[in-house]
Amino acid sequence: MQKLVFFVGVAGTGKTTVARKLAKQIPAAFLDRDTIGGRFVEAILEMKGLDKRDRDSDYYKKHLRDLEYDTAKDVCIENLAAGQNVFMISPFTAELKNKEWIEEVISDAGLTKQDVNIKVVVVTLQDMELQRDRIISRQTERDQWKLDNWTDFERRIEFVPQINWDIPASSILVFDNSGLLTEEKSEQLYQFVNDKHPTLSV
């Protein structure tokens, strides 16, 4: 079966780091939504006279958010249709709540759920301060809005998103990425993705 693995969670939890670690063991198309649409979104926001780092503005939510995510979705579908494993990295908060979204991804790729092993890795941290420290340390320009508006950002955050997809509970892993990403933790992720480990959280 092809593998379709979603690495979800809020900014600063280490979604990309966790996905990259696993990608060294499992060949897959590596699709980070920020990489796919980030430059276009920033250019449009600047043309509109808005802060290019602000993904919380009404304009972004109304005009750009779905465009960015739908583009990532299309790239995912193309790779699945081409027979590739796919790693998807982004919060996907709205998409996880939408039961039909994942069904469309699979069907539009010309596949069925019997063809694709869907997994969701929810990357979390134990506290907000650690999350803030990681955002600061990665020194990414697009994170500055979050840091400048941290109180509002913190209040709205969901550590573990609602997941309404029709997949088994055993296909969802809540992964605490607070400490070092050890080889033991990496092995647990590997076994989870390959259906060799029954543990639902680490």
C-alpha positions as CSV (number, residue, x, y, z in Angstrom):
1,M,0.0,0.0,0.0
2,Q,1.1,3.6,-0.6
3,K,1.6,5.7,2.4
4,L,-0.1,9.1,3.0
5,V,1.2,10.6,6.2
6,F,0.0,13.9,7.6
7,F,2.3,15.7,10.1
8,V,0.0,18.2,11.8
9,G,0.1,20.5,14.8
10,V,0.6,24.2,15.6
11,A,3.7,26.3,14.7
12,G,6.9,25.5,16.6
13,T,6.1,21.9,17.6
14,G,8.6,20.5,15.1
15,K,6.3,19.0,12.4
16,T,8.9,19.4,9.7
17,T,11.7,18.1,11.8
18,V,9.8,15.0,12.7
19,A,8.8,14.4,9.1
20,R,12.3,14.8,7.8
21,K,13.6,12.3,10.3
22,L,11.1,9.7,9.1
23,A,11.7,10.6,5.4
24,K,15.3,9.2,5.8
25,Q,13.8,5.8,6.3
26,I,10.7,5.9,4.1
27,P,11.0,7.4,0.6
28,A,8.1,9.8,0.0
29,A,7.2,13.1,-1.7
30,F,7.8,15.7,1.0
31,L,5.1,18.4,0.7
32,D,5.3,21.3,3.1
33,R,2.4,23.7,2.6
34,D,4.6,26.7,3.5
35,T,7.1,25.7,0.8
36,I,4.4,25.1,-1.9
37,G,2.4,28.3,-1.4
38,G,4.4,30.6,0.9
39,R,6.1,32.9,-1.6
40,F,2.9,33.4,-3.6
41,V,0.9,34.2,-0.5
42,E,3.5,36.7,0.8
43,A,3.7,38.4,-2.6
44,I,-0.1,38.8,-2.7
45,L,-0.3,40.1,0.9
46,E,2.5,42.7,0.1
47,M,0.6,43.8,-3.1
48,K,-2.4,44.4,-0.9
49,G,-0.4,46.5,1.5
50,L,-0.7,43.9,4.3
51,D,1.9,42.2,6.5
52,K,3.3,39.3,4.4
53,R,3.9,37.3,7.6
54,D,0.3,37.6,8.9
55,R,-1.6,34.4,8.3
56,D,-4.4,35.5,10.7
57,S,-5.7,38.5,8.8
58,D,-9.3,38.5,7.5
59,Y,-7.9,39.0,3.9
60,Y,-5.7,35.9,4.2
61,K,-8.5,33.7,5.6
62,K,-11.0,34.9,3.0
63,H,-8.9,34.9,-0.1
64,L,-5.7,33.0,0.3
65,R,-6.0,30.3,3.0
66,D,-8.0,27.8,0.9
67,L,-6.0,28.7,-2.2
68,E,-2.8,27.7,-0.4
69,Y,-4.2,24.5,1.1
70,D,-6.0,23.5,-2.1
71,T,-2.8,23.9,-4.1
72,A,-1.0,21.6,-1.6
73,K,-3.9,19.2,-1.9
74,D,-3.5,19.1,-5.7
75,V,0.2,18.4,-5.5
76,C,-0.5,15.6,-3.1
77,I,-3.1,14.1,-5.4
78,E,-0.7,14.2,-8.4
79,N,2.0,12.4,-6.4
80,L,-0.4,9.7,-5.1
81,A,-1.7,9.2,-8.7
82,A,1.9,8.7,-9.8
83,G,2.4,5.9,-7.2
84,Q,4.4,7.9,-4.7
85,N,4.2,7.8,-0.9
86,V,3.4,11.3,0.4
87,F,4.3,13.2,3.5
88,M,2.1,16.3,4.1
89,I,3.2,18.9,6.6
90,S,0.9,21.7,7.8
91,P,-1.6,22.3,10.6
92,F,-4.6,21.2,8.3
93,T,-6.9,22.3,11.1
94,A,-10.0,22.8,8.9
95,E,-9.2,19.9,6.6
96,L,-9.0,17.4,9.6
97,K,-12.5,18.5,10.6
98,N,-13.9,17.9,7.1
99,K,-14.7,14.2,6.6
100,E,-15.1,14.6,2.8
101,W,-11.7,16.3,2.3
102,I,-9.6,13.1,2.7
103,E,-12.1,11.1,0.7
104,E,-11.7,13.6,-2.2
105,V,-7.9,13.3,-2.0
106,I,-8.0,9.5,-2.4
107,S,-10.7,9.4,-5.1
108,D,-9.2,12.2,-7.2
109,A,-5.9,10.3,-7.2
110,G,-7.9,7.4,-8.8
111,L,-7.4,5.3,-5.7
112,T,-9.4,3.7,-2.8
113,K,-8.7,3.4,0.9
114,Q,-7.6,-0.1,0.2
115,D,-4.8,1.3,-1.9
116,V,-3.5,4.0,0.6
117,N,-2.5,3.7,4.2
118,I,-3.5,7.0,5.8
119,K,-1.8,8.1,9.0
120,V,-2.0,11.3,11.1
121,V,0.9,12.3,13.3
122,V,-0.2,15.0,15.7
123,V,3.1,16.7,16.8
124,T,2.7,18.4,20.2
125,L,4.7,20.0,23.0
126,Q,4.2,20.0,26.7
127,D,3.9,23.8,27.1
128,M,3.6,27.0,25.2
129,E,6.9,28.4,26.5
130,L,8.9,25.6,24.8
131,Q,6.9,26.2,21.6
132,R,7.7,29.9,21.8
133,D,11.4,29.2,22.3
134,R,11.5,26.9,19.3
135,I,9.8,29.5,17.1
136,I,12.4,32.1,18.2
137,S,15.3,29.7,17.6
138,R,14.4,28.8,14.0
139,Q,14.5,32.5,13.1
140,T,11.9,32.3,10.3
141,E,10.6,35.7,9.1
142,R,7.0,34.5,8.8
143,D,7.0,33.7,12.5
144,Q,7.5,37.3,13.6
145,W,3.7,38.0,13.5
146,K,3.1,35.2,15.9
147,L,5.8,36.5,18.3
148,D,4.5,40.0,18.1
149,N,1.0,38.9,18.9
150,W,1.8,36.0,21.1
151,T,-1.0,36.5,23.7
152,D,-3.7,36.3,21.0
153,F,-1.9,33.4,19.2
154,E,-1.6,31.5,22.5
155,R,-5.3,31.9,23.4
156,R,-6.6,30.5,20.1
157,I,-4.3,27.5,19.8
158,E,-5.5,23.9,19.7
159,F,-2.7,21.5,20.8
160,V,-4.6,18.5,19.5
161,P,-6.9,19.2,16.6
162,Q,-10.3,17.7,16.0
163,I,-10.0,14.8,13.5
164,N,-13.3,13.8,11.8
165,W,-11.8,11.6,9.1
166,D,-13.1,8.1,8.6
167,I,-9.9,6.3,9.6
168,P,-9.2,4.0,12.5
169,A,-8.1,5.4,15.9
170,S,-4.9,3.3,15.5
171,S,-4.0,5.5,12.5
172,I,-3.7,8.6,14.7
173,L,-0.6,9.2,16.8
174,V,-0.2,12.0,19.3
175,F,3.5,12.5,19.4
176,D,5.1,14.5,22.2
177,N,8.1,16.2,20.6
178,S,9.2,18.1,23.8
179,G,12.6,16.4,24.2
180,L,15.3,15.3,21.9
181,L,14.1,13.4,18.8
182,T,16.0,10.2,19.8
183,E,16.5,7.1,17.7
184,E,14.1,5.3,20.0
185,K,11.4,7.9,19.2
186,S,12.2,7.8,15.5
187,E,11.8,4.0,15.6
188,Q,8.4,4.3,17.3
189,L,7.3,6.7,14.5
190,Y,8.6,4.3,11.8
191,Q,6.8,1.4,13.4
192,F,3.6,3.4,13.6
193,V,3.6,4.4,10.0
194,N,4.4,0.8,9.0
195,D,1.6,-0.7,11.2
196,K,4.0,-2.5,13.5
197,H,3.4,-0.7,16.7
198,P,0.0,-0.5,18.6
199,T,1.0,2.5,20.8
200,L,-1.2,5.6,20.1
201,S,1.0,8.1,21.9
202,V,4.6,8.6,22.9
